[in-house]
């Protein structure tokens, strides 16, 4: 193997090494992103659907509608 062939081989291996390092960095970034997406804080906790009714309606929590109910039903669920 001549010096020219050795130099060419070294340059080829350096280029291949650079490409592989870039690919490893990209794949590492993808794994971190997908891990955060899978195991991180859920975005569902922060999303509020305005079309969905609230289970606890704060407007009626004051007991305004309790006058119509018999006494044994008033404030039962509070």
HELIX and SHEET records of a PDB file:
HELIX    1   1 UNK A    3  UNK A   39  1                                  37    
HELIX    2   2 UNK A   43  UNK A   45  5                                   3    
HELIX    3   3 UNK A   58  UNK A   60  5                                   3    
HELIX    4   4 UNK A   64  UNK A   68  5                                   5    
END                                                                             
